[in-house]
Amino acid sequence: MGSIPSSIGNFCNLQYLDLNNNNLNGSLPEIIYGTETCNSKSPLPNLRALYLFGNQLMGKLSNWLGELKNLEQLDLSHNQLQGSIPNLIGNLSNLHSLNLRNNQLSGTLTEQHFWKLSNLEYLYIDSNSFRLDVSSNWTPPFQLRYLFMGSCHIGPTFPAWLQSQKDLQYLDLSNASISSSIPNWFWNISSNLEYLILSHNQLQGKLPNSNIGEFLPNLYFLSFSGNGITGTIPDSIGHLTSLGVIDFSSNTLTGSIPSTINNCFSLNVLDLGNNNLSGMIPKSLDQLQQLKSLHLNHNKLSGELPSSLRNLTGLDILDLSYNNLSGQIPAWIGTAFPNLVILNLRSNMFSGRLPSLLSNLSSLHVLDLAQNNLMGEIPVTLVELKAMDQDHNMSISSLYDNRSSYRYEERLIVITKGLTLEYTRTLSLVVSIDLSDNNLSGEFPEGITKLFGLMLLNLSMNHIIGRIPESISKLRQLSSLDLSSNKLFGSIPSSMSLLSSLGYLNLSNNNFSDKIPFIGQMSTFTESAFAGNPNLCGAPLVKKCQDEGKDKSVEDKIDSGFVDQWFYLSIGLGFAVGILVPYFV
């Protein structure tokens, strides 16, 4: 704890200073004392490595950082530093690695900031607010291996100076305000490239049809998500046989999914969501035996689920929502994926009954089958969804090894509390069942009340009958409950007042009757939560219950009689006192 003293400059022979993760606060000393002691014109003349990662340092970067003439490693990442980078940083000719990521730094970076950094190989300045201003014909003095400039303003044109960087292994230019197309020379930039992240720009144009696998044989992570890339996914994608992550989500890609993608046998993540892809899901995807996360959501895919998908036994996440897929939900889904955490088939054209074998998905946290044409009763076996029967928040274990999960963030659209929400970092906390907007029938499945970890339950817009069981109070984690537009009847259980986490409730358009138990948590909901139930009465509805009027009348009579009795009693007492008092006087 505490701040860094300016007297640190008295350590003349100090070569290595590591103060990572020490809760240091305050600002860096504006001046370092000790140059006279060290018989040197520059502070800390022998310092080669300065690590201040993961503290709470604030304020600006001091000029003396640019005077550490022998410095090779500088890491000030994950602090709260502000302001701009001093131009003197460009004088550190021995600097090998510069890490300033995850601060609140800003300002313009010019060629002067880099002009003597000929030994620089690792540059991390992402997650700040820098703006790069260099000439179009600038040739940097360095040859970088790792370059992370995410969230820096680099565009609008693609940085031509990258042509000179022949040793790149990691390149992150995400959210960099680049709005041009990717130049042809880029694909031959470096045969060592392993990580390529160009997500969340406004990139235009098409992916190359040439054999990029020949130029990028070691590419493992490829992300163009959140751009404006058009055209088809080229067959040449299958030549990138080292790929572990493909993220082309949120573009305007068309055509079908190329069958050659099955040659990427090391894939852990395939995310093609939010495009305009059409055709059927390739049967050959079953060759991707390492696949853990498959997102094909928000496309125009059609046909039935190929049975070959059952061979993807390592799947953790399967999101095929918002397509035109049809046929029955195959029973093998319940037995093929023992590790499945998320199953999202929302908004398709699936029909038939819910397979009872879904209960075998013992790791399932999210089941979303809403907006289909499913029919029949809800299987009583759903009570066997073991991952949902925990009464505490559960965390999803790491879906991938450290290499493949790097810079890929799982996300899922969840309809809850009447809103459309996107979960990313908190996705592991979501435990939900959504079977809404189908043709399901039968009685309310009481077994669901044994899924104690359930947070979101939506059975609305079906034909479910019966009563809400008193045991629903066991769902203490429940934050959203929507049973609207069904045929439920009877009284609303008073035990629902114990659902202290419930923030959204919709019981409208059913056949509920009697008085609403407007106590506890139930007293927080408005009339809209109960509308469309003509036989319901009591607060918060305007309609009063019949016994409320009677009770009021009885109370008035009792109160009136009580007052009358006291009135006559007081008169009697006054009369008695008037007679007796003279005798005592």
N, C-alpha and C positions, 0 to 999 in steps of 0.2 A: 504494500500500500504506500501511499504518499507520492511525492513527485520526484523527478530526477534533479539532483543538485547541480548547479553550475560548476561546483568544485570538482566534478568528475574529470575535468581536464588535467588534474594533477597526476592522473595515472598514466605517466608518460610511456610506459612499456606495454600498456594494455593492448592486446591483439584481438580478443574475442569477448564480446559482452552480450550475454543472453539474459534478458529480463522478460521473456514471454510469459503471458498469462499470470501476471502478478498484481492485478487490480491497481496498477499505477494510474494516477489521475493528474489533473492540472495540465499545464502546457509544457512543451519542451523548453529548456532554458534558452533565453534569447542570446546569451553570450556564454561561451565556455572559457573558464579561467584556467590558467596553467601553462600557457605557451612560453612564458618566461622560465618557468620551472623546467620545462622539457627542452629548453634551448632550441625551440623550433618556431617557425613563423606560422605554422598551422596547428590546430588543436589535435590532440590524440594522434600523434604522428605515426604510430605503429598499428592503429586500429584497422583490422581487416574485415571484421564482421560485427554488425550491430543489429540485434534482434529485439524488437519491442512489440511483437505480435500479440494481439488479444488483450489489450489493456483498455483503459478509459481515458486515454490522452486526448486533450482538446487543443484548440488554438491553431496557430499557423506553423508551417515548417520553417525552421530557423536556417539562416544563411550559412551557418557554420557547417551544416551537413554537406554543403558543396565544397568544403575546404578539407575534408578528410581524404587526403591525397592517396592513401594506400587502401582505401575501402574497396572491398570486393563484394560484400553481401550487405544489403540494406533492406530490412523488413519492418515496415511500420503498419502493416495491414491490420484490419479489424480493430480500428480505434474510432475516434470521433474527431479526427483532425479536419481542419477547415482551411479555406484560402487556396492559394495557388502554389505551384511548385517553383522554387527559386531557380532562376536561370543558371546559377552556379552548379546545379546538379550536373549540368552538361560537361563540367570540368573533370568529373571523376573517371579518368581514363582507365583505371584498373577495375571499375565496377563490372561485376560478372552477373549479378542478379539484383533487380530492383522490384520490390513488392510494396505497393501502396493501396492494394485493393480494399474495398469495403470501408471507406471513410466517407467524409463529406467534402472532399476536395473539389475544386472547380478551377475555372480560368482557362486560358488558351495555351496550348503546347505548340512551340515553334521549333524550327530546326536547331535553334540555339540550345534547347534543352537536351539535345542528343549529340551535339557536334563533336565531342571527344570520346563518346562512349563506344569505342571500337571493340572493346572486349565483352560488351553486353550480350548475353545469350538468353536471359530470362527476364521478361518484362510483364509485370502484372499491375495494371492500373484500372482494372474493371471495377464496376460498382462505385463510380464517382461521377462527376459531371464535367469532365474535361471536353474541350473542343480542340481538335487537331487542325492546325493551319500551316501547311507546308506547300511548297511549290509543286506543280504537276510533274516536274522532272527531277524531283529530289531523290537522291540515292543515299540511304542511310549508311553511316559508317560501320554498322554492326551486321552480324549474321545471327539472327535469333533462332532459338529452338522452340521456346514457348512464348507466345504472344497473346495476351488477354487484354482486350480493349473494349469489352462489353460495356454498354451504356455510355461510351464516349461518342461525341458527335464527330464522325469521320466523313460522312457523305457531303453532298448528295451522290457524287460519282464514286465508283469503285476505286480504292486507293491503288494507283499505278505503282507506287514505290514497293508494293509487295512482290513485284517481279524479281527484285534483287535478292529476296530471301529464299535461298535454295536449301536451307537446313531445317525448315520448320517441321516440327512434330505436332505441336498443339497450336491451333488458331481459333480464337474466339472473337468474332466481330459482331456479336449479337446486339440488337437494339442500338445500332450505330448510325441510324438515319441515312442509310444507303438506299437510294431509290433508282439506281440504274440496273442494267442487266449485268450478268457475270461474264467478263471477257473470256474469250477462248483460251488465252494464255494461262489463265488461272489454273486450269485442270492439269497443267504440266508444271506446277509451281515447285513441288517437292515430292520426291518419291518416298521420303521419310514420314510424310504426314499421316498421323494416326487419328487426331481429333479435329473435326472441321465443324464449327458452329457459326452459322450465319443467320440464325433465327431472329424473328421480330424486327425485320427491316421492311423495306418496300421493294425488294428485289423483283425484277421483271424478267420476261423471256422464258426460255425453255431449258430443260436439263439436256445435256449433250447426248447425242446418239453414238458418239465415238466410244471406243473401248477405254473408258476411264480407269478400269481395273488395271490396265497396262501401265498407267501413269501413277496410280495411287494404290499400289499392291498391299500397303500396310494399313489402309484406312479402317478404323474400328468404329468411330463415332461420326455419324453424318446427320446434321440437323439443318433443315431449311424451313422450319415451321414458322408460321405467321408471316408469310410473304405473299407476293402476287404472281408466283410462278405458274405458268400455263403449260398446255400440251400434255403429253402422256409420260408415264414413267418408262424410260427406255429399257429395252431388253438387256442392255449392257450393265444394268444394275447387278445382274447375276454374276458379273466378273469380279465384283468386289467381295471376294470370298472370305475376307477377314472381318467383315462388318459384324459388330455386336449390337449396334443401335442404328435404326433408320427412323428418322422423324421428319416426315413430309407433311405434317398436319397443318391445317388452316392455310391452304393455298387454293388454287382453282384448277387442279389437275383433272384431266378427263381420261376417257378410255378405260380399259380393264386393268386389273392387277396382273403384271406379267408373270407367267409361270416360271420364268428363269430365276425369280426371287428365291426359289427353293434351293438354289446353289449357295446362298448365303447361310450355310449350315451352322455358323457360330452365332446367329442372331439371338439376342435376349429380348429385344424390344422392337416391335414393328408398329409404328403409329402412322397411319394414312388417313386419320379422321379429318372431318371437315373439308372435304374436297367434292368433286363431282364425278367420282369414279363410278363406273357402271359394270354390268355383266355379273357373272357368278363368282363366288369365292373359289379360287383355284383349289382343286383337289390336292395339288402337289405341295400345298403348305405343310402337309404332314411330315415333310422332310426336315422341317425346322425343329429338330428335337431339343434344342436348347432354349426354345422360345418360352418366355415367362409372361410377357405382356403383349396382347394383341388388341389394337384399337383400329377398327374399320368403321367407326360410327360416323353419322352425318354424311352419308354418301347416297348413291342410287343403286346399290347392289341388290340383286334379285335372286330368285331360286331358293332351293332348300339348303339347309346346312349340310355340307358334304360329310359323309360318315368318316372320311379320312381324318377329320379334325380330332377324332378321339385319340389319335396317336400322339397328340401334343400333351402328354401327361404331366409336363412340368408347369403348365399354365397357372399363373396366379391371378391374372386379370384378363377377362374376355368381354370386350365392349363392342357390340355389333348394333347398337341402338341407332334409331332414325335412318332406316333403310327400307327396302321393299322386300325383305326376306319373307318367305312363306312356308307352308307345310306345318307339321307338328313339331313341337319342341321334343327332340329325340330323348328317349330314356337314358341313353348312354352318357348324356351330359352329367348325370348324377354319379356315374361310376368312373368316368375317364379322368376326372380332374381332382385328385384328392387334396391338392393345395390351393384350389381356387378360392380367392378372397372376394372378388367382385365378378358378378354375372349380370350384365346389362344387355337385355334384348328389347328394350323399350321402343315403342313406336315403329313396329313392323306389321306384318300381316300373318303372324303365327296363329294357328287355329288348333282345335282339339283340346284335350284335357291336360292339366298340369301333371307331369310325371311324378309319381310318388317317390321315385328314386332320387329326387332332388334333395331329399333329407340326408343322403350320403355325403353331401358336400360339407364335411365337418369343419372346414376352415372358413366358410362363407360369412362375410360381414355385410355384404350388400347384395340384395336380390331385387332386381328391377325388371319386371315383365309387363309394365303398364302399357296401355294404348295398343293392344293387340285384339285378336278375336277369340281369346281363350274362353272355354266353357266348362261346365261341370263344377263339382265341389272343390273347395280348397283342401288338399290332402291333409289328413290328420297327422301324417308323418312329419310335417314341417316342424313339429315340436322337437325333432331330433337334430335340428341345426345347432350343433354343439357350440360353435363359436359365438352364437347369439344368446346362449343361456348363462353367460357370465354377468354378474351384477356389478361389474366395475368396467371402467374404460379399458379397452384392449388396444394394443399397439401391433401393427403389422410388422413382422420381421423384415429385414432387408430383402427386397425382392430380387436384387441382383448383386453380383460381386461389386467391389468398389470401382472396378474399371468401367463396367457397363452403366452403372447408375450415375456416373459423373456427369453433372449438368443435364440429366434428364429428370424431369419432375413429373410424377404421376398426377393425373387430374381426372376429375369425374364431375359431370353435371348431375346434380340432385335436385329434384323438385320437392321442396319442403316448405311448410308454413305459408303456402300460397305463392312462393317465390321460386325462381330458378337460380340456384347457387352453384358456383364452381368451387369444388374443394381441391386443394393441392396439398399443402403441408399438414393440414389437419385431417386429411383423408383417413388416416388410420383410426380416428376417433368415431367415424361414422358407422353405425350399425342400423340397417334399415331394410324394410320389406315394402315394396310398392307393387301392388297388383291392380291398380286402379284402371278404370276405363276399359273393362273387358265385359264378358257376358257370364261371369262366374255366379254360381247360385249356391243353394244349401245354407246351412246355419252358420252363424258366426263361429269360427274355429277357436274353441276355448283353449286348445293346446298352445296357441300363440302366446297366451298370458304366462306361459312358463319360460319364455325367451327373455329372461330378466335383463339382458344387456341391450334390448331393443330401444332405439332412440326415435326412430321415425317409422310410423305405420300408416299406410294409405291403402284402403280397400274401397275407396269411393267409386261411384258410377258403375256399379254391378247390380246383381239381383239377390243380394245376400239377405236372408231372413233371420228371425230369431231375436234373442235378447243379448244385450251386452252383459257378460258375466260379471258378478261381483269381484271375481279374481283378477280383473283388469288392474286393480290397485297394486298388484305385484310388480307391474312394469314401472318401477321407480325411476328408471333412466329416461322414460318416454318424454320427449320434448315436443313432438308433433303427432297428432292423431286426427286422421280424416276418414270418417265413415259415411260421408254425405252421399245422397242420391242412391240409396239402397231401399230395402223393404224391412228394415229393422223395426221392432215394436217393443212395447212394454215400458216400464219405468227406466229412467237413467239411473244407474246404480249410485247410491250416495258415496260408495267407496272411492269414486273418481275424484272426490275432493282431496284425497290423500296424494294425488299425483303432483307432487310439489315442483317437478321439473317441467311440467306441461306448459308450453308457451303458445301453442296453437291448437285449436280444437274446432272441428267442423262436423256437426251432427245433423246438418240441415237436410231437408227433403227426405224424411223417413216417416215412420208411423209411431214415433214415441208418444207416450201419454203420461199424464199425472204431473205432479209438481217437480220442477227442476231443482235438484239439490244445490241451491245457490249458496254454498258455504266453502270455506277453504279455497283451494286453487280454482274451483269452479266459479267463484265470485269474480274472477278476473276477466271473464269472457263476456262479450257483448251479445246483443240480440241476434246478430247474423249467424252465430255459431249454432243456433237452435231453430232458425227460421224454417218454414215449410213443414212443420209438424203440428197440424191443426189441433191435436189433443193435448199438447203441452201447455202448461200454464205456470205462472209465477215469474218472479224476477229472473233474468232481465227483460222478459217479454212484457208487453203492455197488458196482455190478457191475465186476469186474476183467476186464481183457483176458486171453486165454489165454496170450499170450506173456509177460505180466507174471509169471506163476507160474514159467514156464520160465526166464526171465531171472534170477529170484530164486534158483532152484535152482542154475543155473550159477554165479552169483556166489558162492553159499555154498560150492560145491565148489572154486572157484578160491581163495577166501579160506582154506578149510580146508587145501588142498594147500600154499598159500603158508606157512601157519603151521607145517605138518608139516615142510616143507623147512628152515625156519629152526630148528626144534627140533633136527633131526638134525645140521644144520650146526654149531649151537652146541655140541652134545655133542662132535662131532669136533674142533672147535677147542679145547675145554677139555681133551680128551685129549692133543692135541698140545702144548699149553702145559705141561701137567703133566709131560710127558717132557722137553721141551727146556729148561725154565727151570733145572733143576739144573746143566746144562752151562754156562750163562752166569753162574751164581753162583760 
